[in-house]
Amino acid sequence: MTQRALLLVNPNARKGEATRSQVKQELQELGFELIEDPVDAPEHFPALIQKYQDQVDMVIVGGGDGSVNAAIAGLLDTQLPLGVIPLGTANNLARSLEVPSSLPEACRVIAEGHIQKIDLGWVNGQYFFNVAGIGLSTNINRQVAKGLKRRWGVIAYAVTAIKLVLTHKHFQAEIRCQGKTIQAETFQITVCNGRYYGSGLTVAADAAIDDRRLDLCSLEVKTWWEAIPLLPSFIEGEFTDDQRVRTLHAQELEIHTNPPQAIDTDGEITTQTPATFRVIPEAISVFAPKERDEG
């Protein structure tokens, strides 16, 4: 039976426009009947999903984490399943789902048709697949040059981080979680729905995008130099009590800061503190490798 799909490729994604024709060819060879309605920015994705919802069986998004995030409202409204073609910089949603980075293999995962329910994160009315950040990550996302990001990918973030790290200051945070109130002086608070964030970092060793919880990581070192030896721990998602990294796990939490801080969700600045975070269990259907569900 022919599979009908709405194909949405973000032309601004790092490999978006350059690979559009290849994505289309791969999917058509796998038997997909595609509807395309090109747009100049991913904020138009929800309207297109609603427009074609009765003509397709699924939505396929080609882009990075910001691109798939932009489609959330349309996916929630229509309950169409999502196929992910990773064409961005970090592609953390694809990594959490174990979708291959190879374009042909990613298309094959969708064609195999194995659907899995995953959670969404929510903060102040904004949904996110992967991560919400407060602190340095927000400043990096605010200041990284778009052209540099498209051309150099992860390197663009690293260069921007190096420029900002020496001037970025601590901020005071009050975290309310599971009936407790925690006072913290921190450089960065990361709240994850998925397993991965940034460029190769893991929020917790046992984190998953379908575990019905949020994972918080707060970096509470006195100076940035103390964070350098912690990099292996951030990659593995395993921390000891003496590393000045606070970790919490909850379905809901609140964060108040002094002064108020901007919050980025999946790489885009969307809200600010004070903030209420929640996990929305089994909110979205996605195509993922069958082996992941069995593992």
Rosetta silent file (secondary structure, phi, psi, omega in degrees, C-alpha in Angstrom):
SEQUENCE: MTQRALLLVNPNARKGEATRSQVKQELQELGFELIEDPVDAPEHFPALIQKYQDQVDMVIVGGGDGSVNAAIAGLLDTQLPLGVIPLGTANNLARSLEVPSSLPEACRVIAEGHIQKIDLGWVNGQYFFNVAGIGLSTNINRQVAKGLKRRWGVIAYAVTAIKLVLTHKHFQAEIRCQGKTIQAETFQITVCNGRYYGSGLTVAADAAIDDRRLDLCSLEVKTWWEAIPLLPSFIEGEFTDDQRVRTLHAQELEIHTNPPQAIDTDGEITTQTPATFRVIPEAISVFAPKERDEG
SCORE:     score description
SCORE:     0.000 S_00000001
   1 L     0.000  133.880 -179.531    0.000    0.000    0.000 S_00000001
   2 L   -66.266  133.946  177.077    1.317    3.426   -0.952 S_00000001
   3 E   -96.874  127.821 -178.431    2.346    5.573    2.006 S_00000001
   4 E  -101.874  129.688 -175.604    1.356    9.216    1.736 S_00000001
   5 E  -137.333  141.342  168.765    3.574   11.757    3.487 S_00000001
   6 E   -88.047  117.881 -178.465    3.811   15.508    3.884 S_00000001
   7 E   -98.734  118.274  179.001    7.499   16.326    3.390 S_00000001
   8 E  -119.127  111.671  178.481    8.712   19.430    5.229 S_00000001
   9 E  -113.434  124.539  178.347   12.357   20.355    4.736 S_00000001
  10 L   -75.216  114.035 -178.337   13.725   23.398    6.522 S_00000001
  11 L   -67.455  -16.457 -178.914   15.693   25.339    3.885 S_00000001
  12 L   -94.242   -5.052  176.610   17.661   27.029    6.659 S_00000001
  13 L   -65.334  158.830 -172.352   18.838   23.788    8.275 S_00000001
  14 L   -55.234  -41.842 -179.874   22.539   23.097    7.930 S_00000001
  15 L  -117.708   20.551 -172.322   22.056   20.512    5.146 S_00000001
  16 H   -63.063  -69.919 -173.868   18.437   21.325    4.311 S_00000001
  17 H   -64.942  -33.644 -177.162   18.285   22.864    0.862 S_00000001
  18 H   -67.686  -24.652 -175.106   21.379   21.008   -0.366 S_00000001
  19 H  -113.637    3.882 -177.148   19.839   17.602    0.319 S_00000001
  20 H   -53.990  -48.553 -176.593   16.138   18.216   -0.431 S_00000001
  21 H   -65.384  -35.416  178.352   16.237   16.467   -3.802 S_00000001
  22 H   -67.736  -41.711  177.560   18.119   13.493   -2.352 S_00000001
  23 H   -59.170  -46.829 -178.904   15.597   13.149    0.486 S_00000001
  24 H   -61.405  -44.825 -179.039   12.747   13.231   -2.017 S_00000001
  25 H   -63.835  -44.840 -179.501   14.392   10.651   -4.285 S_00000001
  26 H   -59.989  -45.131 -177.829   15.169    8.258   -1.406 S_00000001
  27 H   -67.658  -40.410  179.509   11.600    8.395   -0.105 S_00000001
  28 H   -65.672  -37.210  178.292   10.022    7.958   -3.532 S_00000001
  29 H   -67.352  -23.298  177.475   12.210    4.928   -4.214 S_00000001
  30 L   -88.293    3.013  174.390   10.905    3.455   -0.957 S_00000001
  31 L    97.457   11.804 -179.991    7.346    3.834   -2.241 S_00000001
  32 E   -81.658  139.672  168.478    6.241    7.097   -0.649 S_00000001
  33 E   -99.046  116.355 -169.659    3.761    9.416   -2.328 S_00000001
  34 E  -104.907  142.018  167.908    4.928   12.870   -1.266 S_00000001
  35 E  -112.082  127.620  177.427    3.200   16.199   -0.860 S_00000001
  36 E  -122.319  139.096  175.585    5.515   19.198   -0.817 S_00000001
  37 L  -143.551   78.677 -170.648    4.605   22.801   -0.092 S_00000001
  38 L   -56.119  141.259  177.055    7.954   24.577    0.328 S_00000001
  39 L  -129.149  164.368 -178.140    8.184   27.376    2.885 S_00000001
  40 L   -93.561   -6.219 -179.626   10.950   29.813    3.766 S_00000001
  41 L  -156.481  147.854 -175.258   10.866   29.163    7.518 S_00000001
  42 H   -70.233  -13.554  178.291    9.804   26.294    9.817 S_00000001
  43 H   -64.248  -13.032  176.910    7.280   28.404   11.742 S_00000001
  44 H   -86.135   -6.023 -176.086    4.884   27.680    8.881 S_00000001
  45 H   -57.355  -47.533 -177.413    5.031   23.908    9.508 S_00000001
  46 H   -58.262  -40.795  179.882    1.966   23.661   11.817 S_00000001
  47 H   -63.882  -38.547  179.204   -0.310   25.421    9.301 S_00000001
  48 H   -69.304  -38.582  177.704    0.843   23.087    6.512 S_00000001
  49 H   -61.297  -43.252  178.292    0.311   20.008    8.670 S_00000001
  50 H   -67.463  -36.617 -178.989   -3.248   21.113    9.385 S_00000001
  51 H   -62.486  -41.566 -173.188   -3.817   21.980    5.739 S_00000001
  52 H  -105.342   10.116 -172.083   -2.874   18.519    4.430 S_00000001
  53 L   -57.384  -31.743 -178.772   -3.853   16.347    7.407 S_00000001
  54 L   -86.161   -3.498 -177.598   -6.637   14.555    5.515 S_00000001
  55 L  -108.326   -4.300 -175.932   -4.413   13.831    2.505 S_00000001
  56 L  -133.393  163.344  178.102   -1.460   12.167    4.238 S_00000001
  57 L  -102.188  -13.167 -175.442   -0.662    9.345    6.648 S_00000001
  58 E  -162.280  168.907  173.596    2.377   10.959    8.252 S_00000001
  59 E  -120.603  131.128  176.755    4.619   14.017    8.430 S_00000001
  60 E  -115.498  122.649 -179.050    8.306   13.807    7.553 S_00000001
  61 E  -111.922  125.113  173.662   10.515   16.662    8.730 S_00000001
  62 E  -104.679  118.140 -178.201   14.000   17.205    7.352 S_00000001
  63 E   162.887 -165.061  178.312   16.082   19.500    9.528 S_00000001
  64 L   -97.743 -162.424 -176.117   17.608   19.857   12.961 S_00000001
  65 H   -65.023  -36.403  177.132   16.085   19.978   16.420 S_00000001
  66 H   -64.872  -33.576 -179.896   14.618   23.443   15.887 S_00000001
  67 H   -67.384  -46.838 -179.723   12.878   22.244   12.728 S_00000001
  68 H   -70.604  -32.117  175.691   11.129   19.303   14.371 S_00000001
  69 H   -60.768  -39.315 -178.108   10.267   21.482   17.359 S_00000001
  70 H   -63.406  -22.113 -178.076    8.511   23.902   15.008 S_00000001
  71 L   -87.680   -6.657 -170.793    6.191   21.095   13.880 S_00000001
  72 H   -56.213  -48.049 -175.762    4.991   20.150   17.381 S_00000001
  73 H   -58.079  -43.363  179.363    1.768   22.185   17.399 S_00000001
  74 H   -67.024  -36.953  179.053    0.616   20.661   14.107 S_00000001
  75 H   -68.304  -39.535  177.928    1.513   17.146   15.213 S_00000001
  76 H   -66.134  -40.715 -178.398   -0.401   17.534   18.473 S_00000001
  77 H   -66.973  -39.102 -172.894   -3.465   18.907   16.696 S_00000001
  78 H  -100.085  -20.012 -176.659   -3.601   16.194   14.029 S_00000001
  79 L    60.733   25.969  172.779   -1.947   13.252   15.848 S_00000001
  80 L   -75.319  143.839  177.992   -0.129   12.336   12.653 S_00000001
  81 L   -73.168  153.752 -175.024    3.060   10.312   13.225 S_00000001
  82 E  -110.603  131.120  168.891    6.433   11.992   12.698 S_00000001
  83 E  -108.558  136.346 -175.350    9.371   10.797   10.631 S_00000001
  84 E  -112.760  125.778  171.766   12.709   12.526   11.276 S_00000001
  85 E  -111.606  107.220 -173.329   15.427   13.101    8.684 S_00000001
  86 E   -73.737  108.747 -178.703   18.412   14.574   10.589 S_00000001
  87 L  -125.611   10.906 -175.656   19.779   17.491    8.563 S_00000001
  88 L   -99.053 -154.863 -176.241   20.734   19.905   11.341 S_00000001
  89 L   -89.084  -60.042 -177.342   23.729   20.525   13.572 S_00000001
  90 L   -93.275  -38.428  178.996   23.210   18.471   16.745 S_00000001
  91 L    53.926   47.762 -175.761   20.174   16.332   15.764 S_00000001
  92 H   -70.053  -31.997  176.363   19.578   15.333   19.378 S_00000001
  93 H   -63.285  -46.505  178.111   16.039   14.054   18.796 S_00000001
  94 H   -59.171  -39.783  179.185   17.310   11.689   16.101 S_00000001
  95 H   -65.797  -42.672  178.950   20.086   10.545   18.454 S_00000001
  96 H   -62.830  -33.711  179.852   17.629    9.908   21.297 S_00000001
  97 H   -85.931   -6.576 -176.036   15.492    7.857   18.890 S_00000001
  98 L    62.282   32.962  172.614   18.585    6.114   17.478 S_00000001
  99 L   -76.990  128.224 -177.252   17.658    7.249   13.979 S_00000001
 100 L   -61.842  149.370  177.148   20.793    6.858   11.800 S_00000001
 101 L   -75.632  -21.882  176.532   22.574    9.985   10.581 S_00000001
 102 L   -65.106  127.610 -176.758   22.843    8.421    7.107 S_00000001
 103 H   -60.064  -49.687  178.502   20.095    9.900    4.955 S_00000001
 104 H   -58.798  -39.904 -178.756   19.160    6.622    3.164 S_00000001
 105 H   -70.054  -36.340  177.361   19.078    4.732    6.469 S_00000001
 106 H   -64.081  -40.930  177.178   16.965    7.415    8.152 S_00000001
 107 H   -64.162  -37.455 -179.476   14.455    7.179    5.289 S_00000001
 108 H   -65.992  -34.887  176.984   14.436    3.394    5.627 S_00000001
 109 H   -59.250  -42.058  179.466   13.503    3.670    9.313 S_00000001
 110 H   -66.415  -42.596 -178.109   10.365    5.577    8.301 S_00000001
 111 H   -64.218  -31.135  179.618    9.554    3.075    5.544 S_00000001
 112 H   -68.001  -22.661  168.260    9.784    0.174    7.990 S_00000001
 113 L    79.185   15.838  179.328    6.828    1.741    9.793 S_00000001
 114 L   -81.996  116.482 -176.210    7.661    1.026   13.428 S_00000001
 115 E  -103.111  137.121  179.533    5.855    3.681   15.492 S_00000001
 116 E  -131.061  141.092  175.473    6.755    4.560   19.051 S_00000001
 117 E   -85.810  134.318  177.924    5.104    6.966   21.495 S_00000001
 118 E  -128.915  163.187  179.942    7.437    9.528   23.090 S_00000001
 119 E   -84.801  164.842  168.776    7.109   12.243   25.718 S_00000001
 120 E  -122.868  149.685  167.550    7.253   16.003   25.316 S_00000001
 121 E   -92.138  155.861 -178.955    8.662   18.592   27.673 S_00000001
 122 E  -141.790  132.887  175.284    6.611   21.698   28.472 S_00000001
 123 E  -143.397  119.867  177.154    7.675   25.012   29.995 S_00000001
 124 L    50.110   38.814  178.561    5.430   28.066   30.339 S_00000001
 125 L    88.421   -2.172  179.453    3.288   26.916   27.421 S_00000001
 126 E  -104.693  130.182  177.535    6.238   26.035   25.154 S_00000001
 127 E   -90.587  151.797  172.941    6.798   22.405   24.102 S_00000001
 128 E  -147.686  145.104  175.846   10.202   20.837   23.543 S_00000001
 129 L   -79.867  -45.649 -167.873   11.459   17.447   22.410 S_00000001
 130 L  -107.024  -62.812 -164.573   14.942   17.573   23.879 S_00000001
 131 E  -151.805  146.739  167.240   16.040   20.342   26.179 S_00000001
 132 E  -120.197  133.149 -175.897   15.304   23.657   27.833 S_00000001
 133 E  -123.845  146.761  176.864   18.325   25.667   28.949 S_00000001
 134 E  -132.343  124.884  178.269   18.905   28.577   31.320 S_00000001
 135 E   116.816 -129.597 -175.263   22.231   30.407   31.487 S_00000001
 136 H   -60.218  -41.649 -177.107   25.193   29.970   29.168 S_00000001
 137 H   -59.482  -37.593  179.739   23.316   27.861   26.600 S_00000001
 138 H   -66.731  -41.551  178.191   20.769   30.646   26.128 S_00000001
 139 H   -65.201  -36.827  177.743   23.492   33.233   25.566 S_00000001
 140 H   -64.712  -48.206 -179.421   25.196   30.955   23.059 S_00000001
 141 H   -63.695  -30.397  178.501   21.958   30.385   21.120 S_00000001
 142 H   -71.648  -34.944 -170.044   21.277   34.123   21.186 S_00000001
 143 H  -105.472  -13.965 -179.631   24.697   35.106   19.850 S_00000001
 144 L   -64.012  131.386 -178.607   25.798   32.291   17.514 S_00000001
 145 L   -71.734  131.118 -176.937   25.871   33.637   13.975 S_00000001
 146 H   -61.201  -41.786  179.533   23.357   31.860   11.722 S_00000001
 147 H   -64.525  -40.595  178.017   25.721   31.846    8.756 S_00000001
 148 H   -65.196  -38.394  179.151   28.530   30.462   10.903 S_00000001
 149 H   -62.559  -45.431 -178.991   26.163   27.825   12.288 S_00000001
 150 H   -65.017  -37.666 -174.461   25.149   26.640    8.800 S_00000001
 151 H   -81.029  -40.698 -170.947   28.711   26.504    7.573 S_00000001
 152 H  -113.171   -7.585  175.562   30.564   25.110   10.577 S_00000001
 153 L    60.320 -125.221 -176.414   27.894   23.377   12.669 S_00000001
 154 H   -57.832  -34.470 -179.430   29.141   22.319   16.118 S_00000001
 155 H   -61.011  -36.103  178.763   32.324   24.370   15.670 S_00000001
 156 H   -60.961  -41.148  177.509   30.222   27.540   15.483 S_00000001
 157 H   -66.902  -39.938 -179.095   28.761   26.785   18.911 S_00000001
 158 H   -63.985  -43.188  179.458   32.201   26.015   20.336 S_00000001
 159 H   -62.914  -43.779  179.481   33.655   29.298   19.057 S_00000001
 160 H   -65.036  -40.577  179.528   30.733   31.266   20.483 S_00000001
 161 H   -61.920  -42.868  179.710   31.003   29.437   23.823 S_00000001
 162 H   -61.251  -38.802  179.367   34.706   30.274   24.122 S_00000001
 163 H   -66.210  -34.148 -173.397   33.931   33.962   23.547 S_00000001
 164 H   -92.693  -25.193 -168.032   31.223   33.997   26.216 S_00000001
 165 H   -62.874  -31.930 -176.669   32.547   31.677   28.884 S_00000001
 166 L   -76.293  -18.917 -178.339   34.979   34.165   30.436 S_00000001
 167 L  -109.668  -10.288 -178.260   32.315   36.822   30.973 S_00000001
 168 L   -70.681  134.316 -174.124   29.293   34.656   31.842 S_00000001
 169 L  -106.805  158.438  169.350   28.261   35.074   35.491 S_00000001
 170 L   -61.375  159.806  167.728   26.594   32.909   38.109 S_00000001
 171 E  -140.094  155.904 -179.645   22.933   33.497   38.838 S_00000001
 172 E   -87.166  133.815 -179.477   20.777   32.642   41.834 S_00000001
 173 E  -133.279  140.913  171.707   18.134   29.970   41.327 S_00000001
 174 E  -114.166  117.667 -176.501   15.398   28.532   43.481 S_00000001
 175 E  -109.050  122.524  178.273   14.358   25.064   42.314 S_00000001
 176 E  -108.507  119.516 -171.970   11.115   23.578   43.619 S_00000001
 177 E  -149.696  124.192  175.530   10.909   19.852   43.048 S_00000001
 178 L    52.391   45.097  176.151    8.917   17.045   44.686 S_00000001
 179 L    80.800    0.020  179.574    7.935   19.159   47.671 S_00000001
 180 E  -112.137  151.168  175.327   11.455   20.475   48.320 S_00000001
 181 E  -117.048  124.298 -175.450   12.931   23.933   47.702 S_00000001
 182 E  -117.191  129.470  174.862   16.601   24.090   46.708 S_00000001
 183 E   -97.114  131.814 -176.847   18.711   27.256   46.595 S_00000001
 184 E  -139.863  144.151  168.769   21.502   27.187   44.038 S_00000001
 185 E  -109.883  115.058 -165.594   24.201   29.477   42.644 S_00000001
 186 E  -139.394  155.305  172.238   24.747   28.195   39.131 S_00000001
 187 L   -89.366  -33.898 -170.641   26.221   28.920   35.715 S_00000001
 188 E  -154.586  132.104  170.085   23.797   26.736   33.777 S_00000001
 189 E  -117.782  128.408  179.156   20.575   24.812   34.350 S_00000001
 190 E  -120.117  127.497  177.049   19.567   22.214   31.779 S_00000001
 191 E  -118.116  116.485 -173.941   16.182   20.489   31.849 S_00000001
 192 E  -111.590  139.791  166.656   15.929   17.539   29.455 S_00000001
 193 L   -94.981  -40.819  177.723   13.029   15.480   28.164 S_00000001
 194 L   -88.738 -170.939 -177.653   15.277   13.447   25.867 S_00000001
 195 L   -87.296  -36.022 -170.943   18.619   11.806   26.555 S_00000001
 196 E  -111.971  152.970  174.393   20.955   14.134   24.647 S_00000001
 197 E  -152.958  170.381 -179.041   21.576   17.872   24.549 S_00000001
 198 L    60.741 -135.253  179.491   24.196   20.306   23.310 S_00000001
 199 L  -126.319   79.120  177.366   26.671   18.572   21.047 S_00000001
 200 L    98.143   13.739  179.104   27.256   15.096   22.406 S_00000001
 201 E   -96.710  150.493 -179.059   26.282   15.590   26.065 S_00000001
 202 E  -119.901  127.026 -175.121   24.102   13.162   28.049 S_00000001
 203 L   -73.366  -35.886  178.035   21.848   14.478   30.822 S_00000001
 204 L  -157.330  145.128 -174.280   21.686   11.167   32.714 S_00000001
 205 L   -61.214  -29.756 -177.919   22.983    7.691   31.998 S_00000001
 206 L  -106.222   12.291 -177.956   19.502    6.170   32.210 S_00000001
 207 L   -71.029  146.253  176.432   17.576    9.032   30.568 S_00000001
 208 L  -148.577  158.880 -176.190   15.225    8.266   27.672 S_00000001
 209 L   -83.184    2.899  176.819   12.705   10.235   25.653 S_00000001
 210 L  -131.004   29.428 -176.162    9.902    7.917   26.746 S_00000001
 211 L   -96.319    5.394  176.094   10.678    7.576   30.478 S_00000001
 212 L    60.249   34.216  177.687    7.878    9.928   31.655 S_00000001
 213 L  -150.252  161.794  170.827   10.253   12.218   33.528 S_00000001
 214 E  -105.610  147.522  178.409   12.374   15.336   33.172 S_00000001
 215 E  -118.498  122.907 -179.781   16.064   15.341   34.077 S_00000001
 216 E  -106.408  139.095  176.537   17.640   18.505   35.515 S_00000001
 217 E  -132.815  122.354 -179.350   21.359   19.220   35.579 S_00000001
 218 E  -119.664  123.531 -178.026   22.725   22.330   37.317 S_00000001
 219 E   -90.521  108.583 -171.518   26.402   23.312   36.972 S_00000001
 220 L  -118.311   35.446  174.600   27.414   24.825   40.324 S_00000001
 221 L   -72.803  160.139 -179.827   31.197   25.094   40.073 S_00000001
 222 L   -78.354  -36.166  177.933   32.889   28.260   41.367 S_00000001
 223 L  -135.057  158.512  179.991   34.781   28.938   38.120 S_00000001
 224 H   -63.845  -27.658 -178.425   34.497   27.654   34.551 S_00000001
 225 H   -62.937  -30.254  178.506   37.939   26.089   34.799 S_00000001
 226 H   -67.490  -20.373 -178.034   36.518   23.588   37.304 S_00000001
 227 H   -79.534  -22.171 -175.297   34.075   22.413   34.644 S_00000001
 228 H   -59.829  -47.117  179.094   36.770   21.299   32.193 S_00000001
 229 H   -67.036  -12.826 -178.044   37.681   18.039   34.025 S_00000001
 230 H   -84.783   -5.387 -174.885   33.955   17.252   34.228 S_00000001
 231 H   -54.559  -44.042  177.337   33.550   16.919   30.461 S_00000001
 232 H   -59.177  -35.739  178.784   33.746   13.073   30.476 S_00000001
 233 H   -66.895  -38.840  178.277   30.995   13.016   33.119 S_00000001
 234 H   -67.524  -33.554  178.545   28.793   15.270   30.996 S_00000001
 235 H   -69.828  -39.043 -177.961   29.334   13.018   27.987 S_00000001
 236 H   -87.337  -20.340 -177.194   28.425    9.875   29.956 S_00000001
 237 L    74.908   27.368 -179.498   25.717   11.490   32.112 S_00000001
 238 L  -125.905  124.102 -175.273   27.234   10.129   35.316 S_00000001
 239 L  -129.117  149.701  174.160   28.166   12.449   38.190 S_00000001
 240 L  -104.028  163.878 -174.278   29.505   12.040   41.727 S_00000001
 241 H   -64.064  -24.314 -175.237   28.436   14.102   44.731 S_00000001
 242 H   -92.106    7.697 -175.755   31.709   16.032   44.880 S_00000001
 243 H   -92.122    1.633 -179.991   31.607   17.352   41.294 S_00000001
 244 L    57.888   37.729  172.874   29.345   20.345   42.064 S_00000001
 245 E  -122.976  114.389 -178.396   26.818   19.182   39.497 S_00000001
 246 E   -89.519  131.699  177.101   23.288   18.913   40.878 S_00000001
 247 E  -123.925  137.963  178.779   20.976   16.379   39.229 S_00000001
 248 E  -138.239  153.188  179.465   17.226   16.005   39.810 S_00000001
 249 E  -134.571  127.845 -176.679   14.505   13.871   38.232 S_00000001
 250 E  -161.767  163.682  172.770   10.809   14.755   38.314 S_00000001
 251 L   -86.299  -22.891  179.615    7.600   14.950   36.341 S_00000001
 252 E  -149.976  144.114  176.544    7.151   18.605   37.275 S_00000001
 253 E  -156.654  160.924  178.288    9.375   21.333   38.712 S_00000001
 254 E  -123.932  145.264  176.789    9.572   25.109   39.096 S_00000001
 255 E  -132.220  125.239  173.125   12.558   27.402   38.693 S_00000001
 256 E  -116.542  141.062 -178.214   12.773   31.000   39.930 S_00000001
 257 E  -132.494  157.062  174.157   15.916   33.059   39.302 S_00000001
 258 E  -133.989  111.831    0.668   17.440   36.351   40.351 S_00000001
 259 L   -77.618  173.424  175.227   17.697   38.153   38.035 S_00000001
 260 L   -55.810  142.667 -177.087   15.098   36.705   35.576 S_00000001
 261 L  -122.307  142.190  173.669   16.722   34.525   32.924 S_00000001
 262 E   -69.782  153.675  179.646   15.774   33.765   29.324 S_00000001
 263 E  -125.476  130.858  173.701   15.015   30.118   28.466 S_00000001
 264 E  -104.035  139.115  177.337   15.812   28.374   25.184 S_00000001
 265 E  -119.921  120.247 -176.584   13.815   25.340   24.073 S_00000001
 266 L    50.481   37.000  172.571   15.429   23.067   21.477 S_00000001
 267 L    95.163   -5.926 -179.863   17.790   25.905   20.607 S_00000001
 268 E  -116.585  134.197  179.407   15.332   28.801   20.275 S_00000001
 269 E   -74.590  119.419 -170.439   14.760   31.432   22.973 S_00000001
 270 E  -128.762  -21.390 -177.093   11.041   31.184   23.771 S_00000001
 271 E  -157.325 -169.606  179.920   10.306   32.160   27.388 S_00000001
 272 E  -152.346  167.941  176.189   11.900   33.215   30.686 S_00000001
 273 L   -76.235  152.691    4.311   11.886   32.552   34.410 S_00000001
 274 L   -69.348  150.642 -172.998    9.952   32.128   36.612 S_00000001
 275 E  -140.009  141.561  171.561    9.130   28.856   34.892 S_00000001
 276 E  -110.786  127.888 -179.685    7.063   25.744   35.442 S_00000001
 277 E  -111.084  141.129  175.089    8.262   22.577   33.696 S_00000001
 278 E  -141.958  154.794  168.773    6.218   19.429   33.057 S_00000001
 279 E   -99.547  137.997  176.670    6.589   16.199   31.141 S_00000001
 280 E  -109.851  100.808 -173.113    3.707   15.261   28.809 S_00000001
 281 E   -67.349  142.646  172.437    3.824   11.438   28.542 S_00000001
 282 E    47.765   47.465 -174.054    3.289    9.677   25.187 S_00000001
 283 E   -85.143  -29.387 -172.877    2.347   12.928   23.466 S_00000001
 284 E  -130.084  142.504  172.983    3.781   12.299   19.983 S_00000001
 285 E   -97.954  131.839 -179.020    4.053    9.241   17.707 S_00000001
 286 E  -132.352  157.555  172.612    7.374    8.870   15.895 S_00000001
 287 E   -89.014  127.112 -178.887    9.041    6.393   13.558 S_00000001
 288 L  -141.423  158.435  177.727   12.022    4.738   15.266 S_00000001
 289 L   -59.031  137.449 -178.810   14.133    1.635   14.699 S_00000001
 290 H   -61.736  -33.390 -178.195   12.324   -1.456   15.970 S_00000001
 291 H   -62.062  -30.347 -179.186   15.477   -2.613   17.718 S_00000001
 292 H   -65.382  -45.321 -179.166   15.374    0.415   20.031 S_00000001
 293 H   -64.901  -35.725 -179.438   11.944   -0.495   21.385 S_00000001
 294 H   -75.988  -24.897 -177.080   13.004   -4.098   21.843 S_00000001
 295 L   -78.250    0.000    0.000   16.247   -3.089   23.553 S_00000001
